Amino acid sequence: MMKEEIQSTLKSNDTEEWLDTVWTRPIGYWWAKFFDHFDIHPNTVTILSMILGVASAYFFTFGSYRMAGMEGLIYNIVGVLLLAWANFYDSADGQLARMTGKKTQLGRILDGAAGDVWFFFLYHALFFRFYQYHDCEFRWLGIEPSELNRLIVCLIFYAACWLSGLWLHARQCGLADYYRQIHLFFLKGKAGSELDNSAQQMQLYLSTPWQGNFLYKLFLRTYINYTRSQEKQTPAFQQLMKLLKEKYGTVENIPQAFRNQFRKKSLPMMKWANILTFNTRAITLYLSFLLDLPWLYPLAEMTLFTGLYLYMRHTHEAFCKDFNRTISD
């Protein structure tokens, strides 16, 4: 019975990662029950997850074992626990929304922004750790530990963190989320997905008055840019949606046979989408901090995660092009 209750708060079995189903979602469910008991809104839970994620960055910043010994190790462990706690709340907010029906557009935007808020501070924690202690890296690379070399190398690392965070991380997570929403759209229909487009969001933005909605309008403006970025990265899928609309008129008229064909092609993409969202990233991040190797995470993001992102995008666009040709013939 309990398993069925937890299952009812999930988006779908197709889009859930194994670690989430056995760990994150069950704990998130109990937090959702707790918040529901006190009639706490899902958006409040999302904000709490942001606070916890930012707090974890503080502890990671001063958590170097090489710099502070056992105290530094304890700081690191606290950072891990706080970021894991933030992730439980990030799961609980969606589960609470599905459990209570308290789904809002602002909630969708806040939920997507939560991870970005965490990682903005986490990247700065990585940089600070490298800035404070990099003697081992200088020895490995044979760099003279002069003040000028320290400045140059730290500036390069800071630029790498900004590239990794503002460009690679944003595109990778944004596209992974988009592909999951696309999969849910064809699996469960419009009601079971949060697949948005920038044109609709722009209409909502223009129709919403500034008075009394200042923060919401700012978040919505950011979300418009977010959806535009997703659309620019997926031209073949955008063409597919256009062809389907021209041929069938509405989403509800798309034949089930086509939905099944799309799901078959899309399902293998879900494991890559899950890798690019949180769990694998978090494990890599934990290792970077615990091993006192702050460069490990951006290196993984620029190589492993970028490779997966490019493969996922290429594969998804390729089968969308095949569908486009079939529909057009």
C-alpha positions as CSV (number, residue, x, y, z in Angstrom):
1,M,0.0,0.0,0.0
2,M,2.8,2.4,1.0
3,K,4.6,1.6,-2.2
4,E,1.5,2.5,-4.2
5,E,1.2,5.8,-2.4
6,I,4.8,6.7,-3.2
7,Q,4.2,5.6,-6.8
8,S,1.3,8.0,-7.1
9,T,3.6,10.9,-6.4
10,L,6.0,10.1,-9.2
11,K,6.0,11.5,-12.7
12,S,6.4,8.1,-14.4
13,N,8.5,4.9,-14.2
14,D,10.0,5.8,-17.5
15,T,11.6,9.0,-16.3
16,E,12.7,7.9,-12.8
17,E,16.3,7.0,-12.0
18,W,17.0,3.9,-10.0
19,L,18.7,5.7,-7.1
20,D,15.7,8.1,-6.9
21,T,13.2,5.3,-6.7
22,V,14.9,3.5,-3.9
23,W,16.3,6.5,-2.0
24,T,15.3,10.1,-2.9
25,R,11.6,9.6,-3.7
26,P,10.7,7.5,-0.6
27,I,12.4,10.1,1.6
28,G,10.9,12.9,-0.4
29,Y,7.4,11.3,0.0
30,W,7.7,11.4,3.8
31,W,8.8,15.0,3.7
32,A,5.8,15.7,1.4
33,K,3.5,14.1,4.0
34,F,5.1,16.2,6.7
35,F,4.6,19.4,4.8
36,D,1.1,18.4,3.8
37,H,0.2,17.9,7.5
38,F,1.1,21.5,8.2
39,D,-0.5,22.8,5.0
40,I,2.8,24.1,3.7
41,H,2.8,25.1,0.0
42,P,5.1,23.2,-2.4
43,N,6.7,26.6,-3.4
44,T,7.8,27.1,0.2
45,V,9.5,23.7,0.1
46,T,11.3,24.7,-3.0
47,I,12.6,27.9,-1.4
48,L,13.8,25.8,1.6
49,S,15.7,23.5,-0.8
50,M,17.4,26.6,-2.2
51,I,18.5,27.7,1.3
52,L,19.8,24.3,2.2
53,G,21.8,24.1,-1.1
54,V,23.4,27.5,-0.5
55,A,24.2,26.5,3.1
56,S,26.0,23.4,1.8
57,A,28.2,25.6,-0.4
58,Y,29.3,27.5,2.7
59,F,30.4,24.3,4.4
60,F,32.1,23.0,1.3
61,T,34.0,26.3,1.0
62,F,35.8,25.8,4.3
63,G,35.8,22.0,4.3
64,S,39.3,21.1,3.0
65,Y,40.9,18.3,4.9
66,R,44.3,19.5,3.6
67,M,43.6,23.0,4.9
68,A,41.8,22.3,8.2
69,G,42.3,18.7,9.1
70,M,39.5,16.9,10.9
71,E,37.5,20.1,11.2
72,G,37.6,20.5,7.4
73,L,36.5,16.9,7.0
74,I,33.5,17.5,9.3
75,Y,32.6,20.6,7.3
76,N,32.7,18.5,4.1
77,I,30.4,15.9,5.6
78,V,28.0,18.6,6.7
79,G,28.1,20.0,3.2
80,V,27.2,16.6,1.7
81,L,24.4,16.1,4.2
82,L,22.9,19.6,3.5
83,L,23.1,19.1,-0.3
84,A,21.4,15.7,0.0
85,W,18.8,17.3,2.2
86,A,18.2,20.0,-0.4
87,N,17.7,17.3,-3.0
88,F,15.1,15.6,-0.8
89,Y,13.2,18.8,-0.6
90,D,13.6,19.3,-4.3
91,S,11.9,15.9,-4.7
92,A,9.3,16.6,-2.0
93,D,8.1,19.8,-3.6
94,G,7.0,18.1,-6.8
95,Q,5.6,15.1,-4.9
96,L,3.7,17.4,-2.6
97,A,2.3,19.3,-5.6
98,R,1.1,16.1,-7.2
99,M,-0.3,14.8,-3.9
100,T,-2.3,17.9,-3.1
101,G,-3.0,19.3,-6.6
102,K,-1.2,22.5,-5.7
103,K,0.6,22.9,-9.0
104,T,1.4,26.4,-10.2
105,Q,3.4,28.0,-13.0
106,L,5.6,29.8,-10.4
107,G,6.2,26.4,-8.8
108,R,7.4,25.0,-12.2
109,I,9.8,28.0,-12.6
110,L,11.1,27.8,-9.0
111,D,11.7,24.1,-9.2
112,G,13.8,24.5,-12.3
113,A,15.7,27.4,-10.7
114,A,16.5,25.6,-7.5
115,G,19.4,23.6,-8.9
116,D,20.8,26.7,-10.6
117,V,20.8,28.5,-7.3
118,W,22.7,25.7,-5.5
119,F,25.3,25.3,-8.2
120,F,26.0,29.1,-8.5
121,F,27.3,29.0,-5.0
122,L,28.9,25.5,-5.3
123,Y,31.0,26.6,-8.2
124,H,32.3,29.5,-6.1
125,A,33.0,27.0,-3.3
126,L,35.1,25.0,-5.8
127,F,37.0,28.1,-6.9
128,F,37.7,29.2,-3.3
129,R,39.0,25.8,-2.4
130,F,41.4,25.8,-5.3
131,Y,42.4,29.4,-4.6
132,Q,43.3,28.6,-1.0
133,Y,45.1,25.3,-1.6
134,H,46.7,24.3,-4.9
135,D,50.3,23.3,-4.0
136,C,49.7,19.7,-5.0
137,E,48.4,20.7,-8.4
138,F,51.3,23.1,-9.0
139,R,53.8,20.3,-8.1
140,W,52.0,17.8,-10.5
141,L,52.1,20.3,-13.3
142,G,55.6,21.6,-12.6
143,I,54.5,25.2,-12.1
144,E,56.6,27.5,-10.1
145,P,54.6,28.6,-7.0
146,S,55.1,32.3,-7.6
147,E,52.5,35.0,-6.8
148,L,52.1,35.7,-10.6
149,N,51.6,32.1,-11.5
150,R,49.1,31.7,-8.7
151,L,47.1,34.6,-10.0
152,I,47.2,33.4,-13.6
153,V,46.2,29.8,-12.8
154,C,43.5,30.8,-10.4
155,L,42.0,33.2,-12.9
156,I,42.0,30.4,-15.5
157,F,40.3,28.1,-13.0
158,Y,37.7,30.8,-12.2
159,A,37.0,31.2,-15.9
160,A,36.7,27.4,-16.3
161,C,34.1,27.4,-13.4
162,W,32.1,30.2,-15.1
163,L,32.2,28.3,-18.5
164,S,31.3,25.1,-16.8
165,G,28.5,26.6,-14.8
166,L,26.9,29.3,-16.9
167,W,27.2,27.6,-20.3
168,L,27.7,23.8,-20.0
169,H,25.8,23.1,-16.8
170,A,22.8,25.2,-17.9
171,R,22.6,23.7,-21.4
172,Q,23.1,20.1,-20.2
173,C,20.5,20.2,-17.4
174,G,18.1,22.3,-19.4
175,L,18.1,19.9,-22.3
176,A,17.9,16.8,-20.0
177,D,14.8,18.3,-18.4
178,Y,13.3,19.2,-21.8
179,Y,13.7,15.6,-23.1
180,R,12.1,14.2,-20.0
181,Q,9.1,16.6,-20.4
182,I,8.9,15.6,-24.1
183,H,8.8,12.0,-23.1
184,L,6.1,12.6,-20.6
185,F,4.1,14.6,-23.2
186,F,4.0,11.6,-25.6
187,L,3.6,9.1,-22.7
188,K,0.9,10.8,-20.6
189,G,-0.4,13.7,-22.7
190,K,-0.4,17.4,-22.0
191,A,-1.8,17.0,-18.5
192,G,1.0,14.6,-17.5
193,S,3.8,16.8,-18.7
194,E,5.3,20.3,-18.0
195,L,6.3,20.8,-21.6
196,D,6.3,24.5,-22.1
197,N,7.2,26.7,-25.1
198,S,8.5,30.3,-25.1
199,A,5.7,31.7,-27.2
200,Q,3.1,30.7,-24.6
201,Q,5.3,31.9,-21.8
202,M,5.7,35.3,-23.5
203,Q,2.0,35.6,-23.8
204,L,1.6,34.9,-20.1
205,Y,4.4,37.4,-19.3
206,L,2.7,40.2,-21.4
207,S,-0.7,39.5,-20.0
208,T,0.5,39.6,-16.3
209,P,0.5,43.1,-14.8
210,W,3.6,44.3,-12.9
211,Q,1.7,45.5,-10.0
212,G,1.7,42.8,-7.3
213,N,3.6,40.4,-9.6
214,F,7.1,42.0,-9.7
215,L,9.1,38.9,-8.6
216,Y,6.9,36.5,-10.6
217,K,7.4,38.6,-13.7
218,L,11.2,38.5,-13.2
219,F,11.2,34.7,-12.8
220,L,8.9,34.4,-15.8
221,R,11.3,36.5,-17.9
222,T,14.1,34.1,-17.0
223,Y,11.9,31.1,-17.8
224,I,11.2,32.5,-21.3
225,N,14.9,32.6,-22.0
226,Y,15.2,29.1,-20.5
227,T,12.5,27.7,-22.9
228,R,14.0,29.5,-25.9
229,S,17.3,27.9,-25.2
230,Q,15.7,24.5,-25.2
231,E,13.9,25.2,-28.5
232,K,17.1,26.5,-30.2
233,Q,18.9,23.3,-29.3
234,T,16.2,21.0,-30.8
235,P,15.2,22.2,-34.3
236,A,14.2,18.8,-35.5
237,F,11.9,18.3,-32.6
238,Q,10.4,21.7,-33.1
239,Q,9.7,20.8,-36.7
240,L,8.1,17.5,-35.6
241,M,5.7,19.4,-33.3
242,K,4.8,21.7,-36.1
243,L,4.1,18.8,-38.5
244,L,2.0,17.0,-35.9
245,K,-0.1,20.1,-35.2
246,E,-0.6,20.6,-39.0
247,K,-1.6,16.9,-39.5
248,Y,-3.7,16.2,-36.4
249,G,-4.8,19.7,-35.2
250,T,-4.5,19.1,-31.5
251,V,-2.3,17.1,-29.2
252,E,-5.2,14.9,-28.2
253,N,-5.6,13.7,-31.8
254,I,-2.1,12.3,-32.1
255,P,-2.6,8.5,-32.7
256,Q,-1.6,6.2,-29.9
257,A,0.5,4.2,-32.3
258,F,2.7,7.2,-33.0
259,R,3.0,7.9,-29.3
260,N,4.1,4.3,-28.7
261,Q,6.7,4.7,-31.5
262,F,8.0,7.9,-30.1
263,R,8.2,6.4,-26.6
264,K,10.2,3.5,-27.9
265,K,12.8,5.8,-29.4
266,S,12.8,8.3,-26.5
267,L,13.0,5.8,-23.6
268,P,16.8,5.0,-24.0
269,M,17.4,8.7,-23.7
270,M,16.0,8.9,-20.2
271,K,19.0,7.2,-18.6
272,W,21.3,9.9,-20.1
273,A,18.9,12.6,-19.1
274,N,19.0,11.4,-15.5
275,I,22.8,11.3,-15.5
276,L,22.9,14.9,-16.6
277,T,20.5,16.1,-13.9
278,F,21.6,15.5,-10.3
279,N,22.7,12.2,-8.8
280,T,25.8,11.5,-10.9
281,R,26.7,15.2,-10.7
282,A,26.3,15.2,-7.0
283,I,28.5,12.1,-6.5
284,T,31.2,13.7,-8.7
285,L,30.9,17.0,-6.7
286,Y,31.1,15.1,-3.4
287,L,34.3,13.4,-4.6
288,S,35.8,16.7,-5.7
289,F,35.3,18.2,-2.3
290,L,36.1,15.1,-0.2
291,L,39.3,14.3,-2.1
292,D,40.4,18.0,-2.1
293,L,40.4,18.0,-5.9
294,P,38.2,21.0,-6.8
295,W,39.2,20.8,-10.5
296,L,37.7,17.3,-10.8
297,Y,34.1,18.4,-11.1
298,P,34.5,21.1,-13.8
299,L,36.8,18.6,-15.7
300,A,34.1,16.0,-15.6
301,E,31.5,18.5,-16.7
302,M,33.6,19.7,-19.7
303,T,34.5,16.1,-20.8
304,L,32.2,13.3,-19.6
305,F,29.0,15.3,-19.2
306,T,29.5,17.3,-22.3
307,G,30.1,14.1,-24.3
308,L,26.8,12.6,-23.0
309,Y,25.0,15.9,-23.7
310,L,26.2,15.9,-27.4
311,Y,25.4,12.2,-27.9
312,M,21.9,12.6,-26.4
313,R,21.2,15.7,-28.5
314,H,22.4,14.1,-31.7
315,T,20.5,10.9,-31.1
316,H,17.2,12.7,-30.2
317,E,17.4,15.0,-33.2
318,A,18.2,12.1,-35.5
319,F,15.1,10.1,-34.7
320,C,13.0,13.3,-34.8
321,K,14.3,13.8,-38.3
322,D,13.2,10.3,-39.2
323,F,9.7,10.9,-37.9
324,N,9.6,14.2,-39.8
325,R,10.4,12.4,-43.1
326,T,7.8,9.7,-42.4
327,I,5.1,12.3,-41.6
328,S,6.0,14.4,-44.6
329,D,5.9,11.6,-47.1
